[in-house]
Amino acid sequence: MSTPVMDDAGPAAAARRIEDTVYEIDAGFRSDMKVPARVYAADRLWEQIATDRSLEQLVNVAALPGVTRPCTRCRSRGALPLHGGTRRTGP
């Protein structure tokens, strides 16, 4: 299995603002992405998710085999609870 090619700068650097509160990472960002990844976020929220692993998770969703066409309803969308994940330790 080959490792997908990803922009060295990361998904936040690859995102472009397409509306006041809409950001999009092009499907060409990673070789296995099926559709663009779109984020709806105000500036304050964007600043937070651009520095954690949220965008990596969204790119992973855009690469899932069941995602087959880039239409408004089929785009990979990040919505709350989009977060960078937590790691639980202990029992």
N, C-alpha and C positions, 0 to 999 in steps of 0.2 A: 504494500500500500504506500503510495507516495504522499509526502507531506505537501499540503496546499501552499502555494506561493502567497506570501502576504507582504504588503508594503512595509518596509523597515520602520517607517515613521509611525506606524500604528493606525488604527481605525479613526481616531479623532482627527488626525492630520489629513486623512483622506476624505473626511466628511465635508460636504459643501452645504452651505445654507441656501435653501431654495425658497423659503418664506420666513417671516419673522420668527416663527416658532417651529420650523420644520428643517431638519437636517437630513441629508441622504448620503450614504456610502455606496458608490457605484458597484454594480455586480462584478466588475473587473478587478476590484480590490484584492480578492482572493480567488484563485483559479477554480475552486469548487463551488463558489456562490452561484445560485440559480437565479436570484433576483436581487435588486437593490435592497439595502437595509435602510429603513426610514425611522427617524426619531422625531417625536413631537415633544419639544421641551422649551420652556422659557430660559432666558439667559442664565439665571442662577442655577437652575437644574442642570443645564448643559455643562456648565463649569464643573459640576460635581461628577457627572457620569463620564465626562471626557477624560477624567483622571483615574477612574477605577476600571473594573473589568466588564462593566455593563455592555460596552460596545462590542467587545469580543464575543459575549453571549449572543448579541443580536446578529453578528456576522455568522456565528454558528447556525442560528436558526435559518438564515438566508441560504445556507448550504445544505439544508436537509433534503433528502431525496424526494419527499412528497411535495415540495415547493417547486412548481413546474412552469409558471408563467408570470411575467411581471405586469400585473394589472393592479388597479387600485385596491381591490379586495384581496389580492394574493400577495401583495408586498409583505416582506418581513417587517413587522411593526413592533416597536418597543413601547410598551405601555406599563404603567405601574402594575405590579411591583418590579420594575427593571432595576436591578442592583448588581453590585459587583460580587455578590456571593458572600457567604460566611463560612468559616471553617469551624466545626464543632470539635472540641477535644474532650476526651474523657468519656465516661459511660453515658 
